[in-house]
């Protein structure tokens, strides 16, 4: 399945934002390590026709799912919907399936990540911000093992592989 890149080449402002993210993210990770910061996040696995939508951030080498921080007082499902709109321009009222949480010490902080799934019949057009999110890819389950994935995404994939047949095109 092909990569879904930004609709346009990065502007000078986009490039400046990407540089700020590349510098700021390692500094944030260092701060999280030193401060022993805790974090609550929410990610959504968008499944389309036997594939899983992954995003590439400008500041990470590994692929991630859409999502991000759950703000104080915000419900995890509301955070996911907000992040979908901000990161890829996707507004949906389709039901989100809550799969539970995964926890770990990731990127220097103790993280509790709420996992959701969203099943779509077709992938709608995406609008990548070209600053934080620079690429998207629809990946078949059989190809996930070869990709660098963030730790929460790897936990999600491992959980789904042990509980169900994740690809509807694969017979049990």
Secondary structure, DSSP 8 states (H G I E B T S, - for coil): --EEE-SS---HHHHHHHHHHHHHHHHHHHHHHHHT-EEEEEEEEEEETTEEEEEEETT-SSEE-EEEE--TT--HHHHHHHHHHHHH-----S--EEEEEEEEEETTEEEEEEEEEEEESS-------SSSEEEEEEEEGGGGGGS-B-HHHHHHHHHHHHHS---TTS--
